[in-house]
Amino acid sequence: MKKLVLALTAVAAFTGSALAADLPARTYTKAPMMPEPVMNWTGFYIFGGIGGGVWDADQNVVNGAGNGITINQRSGGDGWLGTVGAGYDWQFNSSWVAGIFADGQFGSLRGNITDAFTNLQGTEKLRDTWAAGVRLGYLVAPNVYSYVNAGFTESFWSGASLGPVTGTAPTVNTPSFNLNGWFVGGGVENNLNIFGITAPGWFMKTEYRAAYFSKATLGETLIATGAPTGLSDTFHPLVQTVSTSLVYRFNWGGPVVAKY
């Protein structure tokens, strides 16, 4: 009996070794690498926010013939603003984004306007501006967009009442006026998810803008009679603003897989 068991054990061991020798060698395959997610920046968006700004203007007083009768001087103002707008972006070459947009800024940037010839001074206010332009930028991260922009802009200014000193009754008026110009700027826009907030489609952007406007010549009229004084004040402003806005992108549906 023992001899039979030993014989069967030997046969089984020999058979197992033979079968193992016939099996192919085990191979190991590396799992495929998953491509990094790419955010889809193409589509429409709207935004609204708040900010502040300053304006500086070169001024002079001219006579009826248009000749300057004072040296050039600088005046300025500052204040707050609100902004709303909309646009459309195109993402291309994986990490580049270009777009078009239009927006408006509404607020109260107040400062002084001065007639240095008669030593009169009043308050001038930038009421609102609108702009339309293009922007181009690069995705420094899948959900962070750094850009520059430029375009056409128009500004709307109040009239001013000028008096001898602050607190006294004004004696002459200057009219309200509009000025056209162009702007350049830049900013950064990022998805709010980077702050640990789950907010698909919601972004925040912070933007700087410098707007260069044409020169206005503002005729003075006497408040008491409405008659022209024969003098005019030139006004050539530069406006700089910084704003932070919430942005909503209608197409934003989360990351899409990059194609190889």
C-alpha positions as CSV (number, residue, x, y, z in Angstrom):
1,M,0.0,0.0,0.0
2,K,2.8,2.4,0.9
3,K,4.5,1.6,-2.4
4,L,1.3,2.5,-4.3
5,V,0.9,5.8,-2.5
6,L,4.5,6.7,-3.1
7,A,4.1,5.8,-6.8
8,L,1.0,7.9,-7.2
9,T,2.7,10.9,-5.5
10,A,5.7,10.7,-7.7
11,V,3.5,10.6,-10.9
12,A,1.5,13.6,-9.7
13,A,4.6,15.7,-9.0
14,F,6.1,14.8,-12.3
15,T,2.9,15.7,-14.2
16,G,2.5,19.1,-12.4
17,S,6.1,20.0,-13.3
18,A,5.6,19.1,-16.9
19,L,2.4,21.1,-17.2
20,A,4.0,24.1,-15.5
21,A,6.9,24.0,-18.0
22,D,4.4,24.1,-20.9
23,L,2.7,27.3,-19.6
24,P,3.8,30.6,-21.1
25,A,5.8,33.0,-18.9
26,R,3.7,35.6,-17.0
27,T,3.9,39.0,-18.5
28,Y,3.2,42.4,-16.7
29,T,1.5,45.3,-18.6
30,K,1.7,48.9,-17.4
31,A,-1.6,50.6,-16.9
32,P,-2.2,53.3,-19.5
33,M,-1.6,56.9,-18.3
34,M,-4.8,59.0,-18.1
35,P,-4.5,62.3,-19.8
36,E,-4.7,65.4,-17.7
37,P,-8.2,67.1,-17.7
38,V,-8.6,70.2,-19.9
39,M,-11.2,72.8,-19.0
40,N,-13.5,74.0,-21.8
41,W,-13.3,77.8,-22.0
42,T,-15.2,78.2,-25.3
43,G,-18.7,79.8,-25.0
44,F,-20.8,82.7,-23.8
45,Y,-20.4,84.4,-20.4
46,I,-21.9,87.3,-18.4
47,F,-20.4,89.2,-15.4
48,G,-21.0,91.9,-12.9
49,G,-18.8,93.5,-10.2
50,I,-17.5,96.5,-8.3
51,G,-14.3,98.5,-8.3
52,G,-12.7,101.9,-8.1
53,G,-10.9,104.3,-10.3
54,V,-9.0,107.6,-10.8
55,W,-8.9,110.1,-13.6
56,D,-6.3,112.7,-14.4
57,A,-6.9,115.5,-16.9
58,D,-4.7,118.1,-18.6
59,Q,-6.4,121.4,-18.6
60,N,-6.0,124.9,-20.1
61,V,-8.1,128.0,-20.6
62,V,-8.6,129.3,-24.1
63,N,-10.2,132.5,-25.4
64,G,-12.8,132.9,-28.1
65,A,-10.2,132.5,-30.8
66,G,-9.0,129.2,-29.3
67,N,-5.7,130.5,-28.1
68,G,-4.4,129.3,-24.7
69,I,-4.2,132.0,-22.1
70,T,-3.0,129.9,-19.1
71,I,-0.3,127.3,-18.7
72,N,-1.3,123.7,-18.8
73,Q,-2.3,122.2,-15.4
74,R,-3.4,118.9,-14.1
75,S,-6.6,118.1,-12.3
76,G,-8.0,114.8,-11.1
77,G,-10.6,112.8,-9.3
78,D,-11.4,109.3,-7.9
79,G,-14.3,107.2,-6.7
80,W,-16.1,103.9,-7.0
81,L,-17.8,102.1,-9.9
82,G,-20.0,99.1,-10.7
83,T,-19.6,97.1,-13.9
84,V,-21.7,94.6,-16.0
85,G,-20.9,93.0,-19.3
86,A,-21.0,89.9,-21.6
87,G,-18.7,88.2,-24.0
88,Y,-17.7,85.1,-25.9
89,D,-14.4,83.2,-25.8
90,W,-12.7,80.6,-28.1
91,Q,-10.1,78.1,-26.7
92,F,-7.5,77.0,-29.2
93,N,-4.2,75.2,-29.3
94,S,-5.1,73.6,-25.9
95,S,-4.0,76.5,-23.7
96,W,-4.8,79.7,-25.6
97,V,-8.1,81.7,-25.3
98,A,-9.3,84.6,-27.4
99,G,-12.6,86.5,-27.1
100,I,-14.8,89.5,-27.7
101,F,-16.7,91.4,-25.1
102,A,-18.7,94.5,-24.2
103,D,-19.2,96.1,-20.8
104,G,-20.4,99.2,-19.0
105,Q,-19.0,101.0,-15.9
106,F,-21.4,103.1,-13.8
107,G,-20.4,105.1,-10.8
108,S,-19.1,108.4,-9.4
109,L,-15.5,109.4,-10.0
110,R,-15.5,113.0,-8.8
111,G,-12.8,115.6,-9.1
112,N,-12.1,119.3,-9.7
113,I,-12.1,121.3,-12.9
114,T,-10.4,124.7,-12.7
115,D,-10.5,128.0,-14.7
116,A,-7.0,129.2,-13.8
117,F,-7.6,132.6,-15.6
118,T,-10.5,133.7,-13.4
119,N,-9.5,131.5,-10.5
120,L,-12.8,129.6,-10.5
121,Q,-13.2,126.0,-9.5
122,G,-16.0,123.4,-9.7
123,T,-16.7,119.6,-9.4
124,E,-16.5,117.4,-12.5
125,K,-17.8,113.8,-12.4
126,L,-17.3,110.8,-14.6
127,R,-20.7,109.3,-14.6
128,D,-20.3,106.1,-16.7
129,T,-18.4,104.5,-19.6
130,W,-18.9,101.7,-22.0
131,A,-16.4,99.7,-24.0
132,A,-16.2,97.0,-26.6
133,G,-13.0,95.1,-27.4
134,V,-11.0,91.9,-27.7
135,R,-8.9,89.9,-25.3
136,L,-6.2,87.2,-25.7
137,G,-4.6,85.1,-23.0
138,Y,-3.0,81.9,-21.8
139,L,-4.2,79.2,-19.4
140,V,-1.6,79.2,-16.7
141,A,-3.6,76.3,-15.2
142,P,-6.6,74.5,-16.6
143,N,-8.9,76.8,-14.6
144,V,-6.9,80.0,-14.5
145,Y,-6.8,82.4,-17.4
146,S,-4.4,85.3,-17.6
147,Y,-5.1,87.8,-20.4
148,V,-4.7,91.3,-22.0
149,N,-7.4,93.3,-23.7
150,A,-7.9,96.4,-25.8
151,G,-10.7,98.2,-27.7
152,F,-12.9,101.2,-28.1
153,T,-14.5,103.1,-25.3
154,E,-16.8,106.1,-24.7
155,S,-17.2,108.2,-21.5
156,F,-20.0,110.4,-20.2
157,W,-19.2,113.4,-18.0
158,S,-21.3,115.8,-15.9
159,G,-21.4,119.5,-16.3
160,A,-19.7,121.7,-13.7
161,S,-20.6,124.8,-11.8
162,L,-17.6,127.0,-11.1
163,G,-17.2,129.5,-8.2
164,P,-14.5,131.6,-6.6
165,V,-13.8,129.2,-3.7
166,T,-15.4,126.1,-2.3
167,G,-18.6,126.8,-0.4
168,T,-19.5,130.0,-2.2
169,A,-22.2,130.4,-4.9
170,P,-20.9,129.4,-8.4
171,T,-21.0,132.0,-11.1
172,V,-20.4,130.0,-14.4
173,N,-21.4,126.7,-15.8
174,T,-19.7,124.2,-18.2
175,P,-21.8,121.7,-20.1
176,S,-22.0,118.0,-19.8
177,F,-20.1,116.1,-22.6
178,N,-19.1,112.8,-24.1
179,L,-15.6,111.7,-25.1
180,N,-14.5,108.8,-27.3
181,G,-11.2,106.9,-26.9
182,W,-9.4,103.6,-26.6
183,F,-8.3,101.4,-23.8
184,V,-5.8,98.7,-22.9
185,G,-5.7,96.5,-19.8
186,G,-5.4,93.0,-18.5
187,G,-6.4,90.6,-15.7
188,V,-6.8,87.1,-14.3
189,E,-9.9,85.0,-14.3
190,N,-10.2,81.7,-12.4
191,N,-12.8,79.1,-11.6
192,L,-14.1,79.4,-8.0
193,N,-13.4,75.7,-7.4
194,I,-9.8,76.6,-6.6
195,F,-11.0,77.9,-3.3
196,G,-12.6,74.6,-2.3
197,I,-16.0,75.7,-3.4
198,T,-18.1,73.5,-5.7
199,A,-19.4,76.1,-8.1
200,P,-19.6,74.8,-11.7
201,G,-19.7,77.7,-14.2
202,W,-18.8,80.4,-11.6
203,F,-15.6,82.4,-12.0
204,M,-14.0,85.5,-10.5
205,K,-11.9,88.0,-12.5
206,T,-9.9,91.0,-11.5
207,E,-9.0,93.5,-14.2
208,Y,-7.0,96.7,-14.6
209,R,-7.9,99.1,-17.4
210,A,-6.4,102.4,-18.7
211,A,-8.6,104.5,-21.0
212,Y,-7.2,107.3,-23.1
213,F,-9.9,109.9,-24.3
214,S,-9.9,112.7,-26.8
215,K,-9.9,116.4,-25.7
216,A,-13.0,118.4,-24.9
217,T,-13.4,122.2,-25.1
218,L,-16.0,123.3,-22.7
219,G,-17.5,126.8,-23.1
220,E,-18.3,128.8,-20.0
221,T,-21.7,130.5,-19.5
222,L,-22.8,132.9,-16.8
223,I,-25.3,131.2,-14.4
224,A,-27.2,134.5,-13.9
225,T,-27.9,135.3,-17.5
226,G,-26.9,132.2,-19.6
227,A,-24.6,134.4,-21.7
228,P,-21.2,133.0,-22.8
229,T,-18.2,134.4,-21.0
230,G,-16.0,134.1,-24.1
231,L,-13.7,131.6,-22.3
232,S,-13.5,127.9,-22.6
233,D,-11.8,125.1,-20.5
234,T,-10.0,122.3,-22.3
235,F,-10.2,118.9,-20.7
236,H,-8.1,115.9,-21.8
237,P,-8.5,112.9,-19.4
238,L,-6.9,109.6,-18.7
239,V,-9.0,107.1,-16.6
240,Q,-7.6,104.1,-14.8
241,T,-9.8,101.5,-13.1
242,V,-9.5,98.2,-11.2
243,S,-12.5,96.0,-10.8
244,T,-13.4,92.5,-9.5
245,S,-16.4,90.6,-11.0
246,L,-18.3,87.4,-10.7
247,V,-18.5,85.6,-14.0
248,Y,-21.0,82.9,-15.1
249,R,-20.1,80.7,-18.1
250,F,-23.1,79.0,-19.7
251,N,-21.1,76.3,-21.4
252,W,-19.1,75.2,-18.3
253,G,-19.7,71.5,-17.7
254,G,-16.5,70.5,-16.0
255,P,-13.4,69.0,-17.5
256,V,-13.3,67.3,-20.8
257,V,-10.7,64.6,-21.7
258,A,-7.8,65.8,-23.9
259,K,-7.4,64.0,-27.2
260,Y,-4.0,62.6,-28.3
